[in-house]
Amino acid sequence: MPDHLHAILLLPPSERPVRLGLVVGTFKAAVSRAWPGLGLWQRGYHDRVIRDERELIALREYVAANPLRYRR
C-alpha cells in the first residue's frame, strides 16, 4: 500500500531488552532526515508479538500479498 509500511522485526535474545519504541523512532528519524519536509509519519505505530512459526508464516504471507489488495 502506498500509504503505510509493514515490517517484521526479528529481535535477538539479549541480556538487555530491546525497546521497540526506540527502534521505530530511530527508523522514522533516519527516513525523515533523508527526505526532509515530507511529513511522512503519523504518531505512534501498531505492534504485534509473533509467538510461533505458524503465526510468522501467516504474517509474512499477509505482508507479501498486501500490495496486491491495493485499489486506487
C-alpha positions in Angstrom: 0.0 0.0 0.0 1.4 3.4 -0.8 0.2 5.0 2.5 1.7 2.7 5.1 4.6 0.4 5.8 4.7 -3.2 7.1 7.8 -4.7 8.7 8.6 -7.8 10.6 11.4 -7.2 13.1 13.3 -10.1 14.5 14.8 -9.1 17.8 17.6 -11.3 19.0 17.7 -12.5 22.6 19.7 -10.2 24.8 20.6 -9.6 28.4 19.4 -6.0 27.9 15.9 -5.9 26.3 15.5 -4.0 23.1 13.0 -1.2 23.3 10.8 -1.4 20.2 9.8 2.3 20.5 13.5 3.3 20.3 14.0 1.1 17.2 10.9 2.5 15.4 11.7 6.1 16.5 15.3 5.8 15.2 14.0 4.4 11.8 11.4 7.2 11.5 14.1 9.8 12.3 16.5 8.4 9.8 13.9 8.4 7.0 12.8 11.9 7.9 16.4 13.2 7.7 16.9 11.5 4.3 13.7 13.1 2.9 13.1 16.3 4.9 9.9 18.2 4.8 7.7 15.4 3.6 5.9 14.8 6.9 5.8 11.1 6.3 4.9 9.8 9.7 1.9 9.7 11.9 2.4 9.5 15.6 2.8 6.0 17.0 2.7 2.6 15.4 0.8 -0.7 15.7 2.8 -3.6 17.0 2.1 -7.3 17.4 4.2 -10.0 19.1 4.6 -13.1 16.8 4.6 -16.1 19.2 5.2 -19.1 16.9 6.3 -20.2 13.5 2.7 -20.6 12.2 1.9 -17.0 13.0 5.2 -15.8 11.5 4.4 -17.6 8.2 0.8 -16.2 8.1 2.1 -12.6 8.7 4.8 -12.9 6.1 2.2 -14.0 3.6 0.0 -11.1 4.6 2.8 -8.6 4.2 3.8 -10.0 0.8 0.3 -10.0 -0.5 -0.7 -6.6 0.9 0.2 -4.5 -2.3 -1.9 -6.8 -4.4 -5.0 -5.7 -2.4 -4.5 -2.0 -3.2 -7.3 -0.3 -5.1 -6.8 3.2 -6.4 
